[in-house]
Amino acid sequence: FVVDYDETGSIGKRYRRQDEIGTPFCITYDFDSENDHCVTIRDRDTMQQVRIKIEEVEKYLEERLNF
């Protein structure tokens, strides 16, 4: 996977920057991730967010991206 790491500004500004460059999914590792071992994945097209286990991220993306 090609990734872009960004920790500047608010999460809303980060999402907007990624939307502008066409990133289909944003993955957010936050304070809760340390405890629940989950991340939030935001879909650019629907703007829906889902929280999933870190070990399920690869499968989640593979099912939704066409390579």
GIJORA-V967147 format. One record per residue. N is the residue number from 1. RES is the residue in one small letter. PHI is phi as a letter, one per 30 degrees, with the letter a starting at -180 (* if undefined). PSI is psi in degrees with one decimal (* if undefined). NEAR is the number of other C-alpha atoms within 10 Angstrom. Layout:
n & res & phi & psi & near
N & RES & PHI & PSI & NEAR
N & RES & PHI & PSI & NEAR
This chain:
n & res & phi & psi & near
1 & f & * & 140.1 & 7
2 & v & d & 129.4 & 4
3 & v & b & 159.8 & 9
4 & d & b & 120.6 & 8
5 & y & c & 132.1 & 8
6 & d & b & 126.9 & 12
7 & e & b & 16.3 & 8
8 & t & c & 143.8 & 8
9 & g & i & -174.9 & 8
10 & s & d & 163.2 & 8
11 & i & d & -36.4 & 12
12 & g & d & -42.6 & 8
13 & k & d & -36.6 & 11
14 & r & d & -44.3 & 15
15 & y & d & -44.0 & 20
16 & r & d & -41.5 & 13
17 & r & d & -43.0 & 13
18 & q & d & -36.6 & 16
19 & d & e & -42.4 & 17
20 & e & d & -36.1 & 9
21 & i & c & -1.8 & 8
22 & g & j & 19.3 & 11
23 & t & d & 119.1 & 17
24 & p & d & -33.2 & 16
25 & f & b & 136.3 & 21
26 & c & c & 134.4 & 21
27 & i & c & 125.0 & 18
28 & t & c & 122.6 & 17
29 & y & c & 117.1 & 14
30 & d & b & -171.0 & 12
31 & f & e & -37.1 & 9
32 & d & d & -23.7 & 10
33 & s & d & -32.9 & 16
34 & e & e & -37.2 & 10
35 & n & c & -41.2 & 8
36 & d & c & -2.5 & 11
37 & h & h & 37.4 & 13
38 & c & b & 159.7 & 20
39 & v & b & 161.7 & 23
40 & t & c & 130.3 & 19
41 & i & c & 125.8 & 20
42 & r & c & 128.0 & 18
43 & d & d & 124.4 & 17
44 & r & d & -41.5 & 18
45 & d & d & -38.6 & 11
46 & t & c & -17.4 & 8
47 & m & i & 12.5 & 14
48 & q & d & 148.0 & 9
49 & q & b & 142.4 & 14
50 & v & b & 142.1 & 12
51 & r & c & 122.6 & 14
52 & i & b & 161.6 & 16
53 & k & d & 143.5 & 12
54 & i & e & -40.1 & 15
55 & e & d & -10.1 & 11
56 & e & c & -3.0 & 11
57 & v & d & -47.3 & 16
58 & e & e & -47.1 & 10
59 & k & d & -43.8 & 9
60 & y & e & -48.2 & 12
61 & l & d & -42.4 & 14
62 & e & e & -35.6 & 11
63 & e & d & -20.6 & 8
64 & r & c & -15.3 & 10
65 & l & c & 142.4 & 9
66 & n & c & 117.8 & 6
67 & f & c & * & 5
